[in-house]
Amino acid sequence: MKIGTSRVEAFSDGVIAIIITIMVLEFEVPDINKDATTRDVIHTLHELLPYFIAYIFSFIMIGIFWTNHHHMFHLLEKTDEPLLAMNLVFLFWMSLIPFATIMMGGNPLLAISSALYGFIKLMTTLSLAVMRAYTIKKNLIHKDSDTELTRKVYVVSLKARTKNYIATAAYLVSIPLAFVSVYLSYICFVIPPIISFIPHGIDDEKLAEKIEEKNT
């Protein structure tokens, strides 16, 4: 069965918005009494710093996941039932990011916390990579009478899939490295966002706009 992409995107956007909301609600308001000094407040905020850093990083990564998901579905001509199931798996793993964030924020130097964070990011990235590969293999990406447009869609899809594979490898390596040094695993965590900002050489949004114009 061939299915349009709009409902899948709308559902996914709603779930991702809830995930971000849950993550920020995990912050506990510090218990500061009226007699607290400036030094006491600074000390309390300093204790929350690991949580805040973990939150910022996870927020950035969720934003990158959402952007990649958004671009992928905008380049699709259609979807099908297996892709819907893969999308649910992707959202499942992403929904665990708030839990992993709290674990790492509360225990930033604990190997198991870093390994758990890396594992959940690994599964989320792998799920997205599998979806990318499936859309290319099953020819779900947009095809047009304009061969140049078709070529660009294919090239962008391949480059995005390659980035997903590299990010997956980085998270995979981060898990055993966490038990050697959590700082080495943190270095691995930085690789995927850096890769995501490497330009394709083709503007994804303009490409999506062209596809939208063709479909209207």
N, C-alpha and C positions, 0 to 999 in steps of 0.2 A: 504494500500500500504506500503510495506517495503522498506526502503531507507537506503543507506549506510551513514556512519557518516562523511566521509572526507569533503564533501562540507559544511556541517553544521559547523564543526570545523573551516574551513578556513574563512567562512563568519563571524562567531562569533569573531575570532581572529582579523579580520580587523576592526570590529566595536569597539572592546575593545581598540585597538591601537588608533583609532580616538578619543575615549572618553578621554584617557590619554593626547593626544595632545591638545584637547580643554581645558582640565583642566589647563595645564601649560600656555596656551595662555591667560588665564583669569588674570594672573599676570600683573599688570600695572607697567611699568618701572617708578621708582621714578623720579620726576622732580627735579634734583639737579643742580643748576647753578654753574658756574666756581668759584664763590666767596664763595661758601659754605665751612664752616669749618668742621673739623673732627667730632666735636660735632654735627653739623647739619646733617651730613651723618648718624651718629649713631642713632640720634633721628628719622630720616626717616626710617631707617631699623628696628628700634624698633617698629614703627607703623605697619610695614608689618609683624611683627613676628606672630600675630594670623593667618594671611593668610597662612604663610609658614607652621606653625604647622598643620593647617587644611589640607593643601595640602599633607604633608607627610603622615598623617594618612589616608587620602582618597586614596592616591597612594598605600599604603600598603594593604588596603582593596580591592581595585580593583585587585591588584596582587593576593590576596587570592581567590577572586571570580574567576579569570581567571584560577588559579591553580586547584581549585575544579572542575570547568567546564571541564578543560582539562582532569583531571583524570576520571571524570564521563564518558565522551564520549569515552575514551580509553578502558573502561571496557564494553562498549556496543557491542553487536553483530550486532545490527541493530537499526534503528529508525523508526518512523512512523509520519504521518501528525499531530496528536495531540501534539506530542513532539516538532515538528517544531514550532507550534503555541506557546507552552509554552516557547520555547527558545526565540522567539521574544518578549514575555512579559518580560522575564528576562532581555534582552538587553535594552528594553524600560526603565525599572526602573533604570538600571545601567547608562543609558545615562543622567539621571537627577542628578547623583552624583556631577558633576562639579558645577551645579547651587546651590545645597545644601552646597557644600564646600565654595563657595564664600559668601553665606548668613551667614554661621557660622563664617567664618574668619573675616567678616566685623562686626559681632555683636556677639562676643563670649559669652557675659554674658546675652544675650537676650533669654528668655525662648522659644519664638516662633521659633527662629533660630535653637536652639538645638532640639526642637520637630520636626521641619521639616526635619532636618538631620536624626534623628532617624527614622522618618516615611519612608523616601526614602530607607534607609538601611534595614528597616523592610521588605518592599515590595520586594526589590532585593533578600534578603536572603530567604524570603518565596517562591519566584518564583523558586529559586534553589532547595529548599527543596521539593516543589511540583514535580519538574522534577525528582528528586531522587526517590521519592516515586512512581511515575508513572512508571519509568523504572523497578523497582523491581516488582510492581504489574502486569505489562504487560509482564514480562519475556523477557525484551529487553537486559538484561545483558548477557554477554558471558557464554555459557555452553560448556563444553568440555567432551571428553571421559575420560579425567583424572579427576576423582571425587574430588581429592584434590585441583586442580586448580579451579574447579567450586565452591567449598566450600569457597576458599579464596576470590574469586570475590564477592560472596554473602555476606561474613562477612564484607569485606571492604565497600561495598555499604551500608549495614545496619549501620555501625559505622559512615560513612560520613553523612547519613541521620539524625542520632541522633544528630551529631554536628550541622547540619543545623537547627534542631528544637530548640536546646538550644540557638543558636545565635538569632534565630527569637524571642524567648521568651525574651532575653536580650534587644533587640531593642524595643519590645512591651512595656516593663516596663519602658524604658528610656523616652518614650513620656510623660506620666503623671508626671514622676519624674522631668522633665524639668521645670514644673511650681511650683515645690516645691523648687528645687535647681538645677541649671544647672550642678553643680559639681557632683551631684548624677547621672545625665544622662551621664556625661562623664565617670564615673566609669562603667556604663553599656556598653558604647561604647568599652571599653577596653576588655570586656569579650570575644567577638567573636574571635578577633585575637589570644588571649591566647589559647582558645579552639582549634583553627585550628592547632596550633603547637604541640598539644598532639599527639604522634605517634599512628598509628593504631596497631602497632606490626607486620605489614606486609608492605614491601616496595612497594609502589604503582607503581613506575617506573619499577621495576623488574617484577612485575605482568603484567604490560602493555606490556613489552618486550616479555614475555612468550606467551601472547595472540597473539601478532604480529607474532611471530615465527610459531604459530599454524595456523594462517590464510594465511601464505605465502607458 
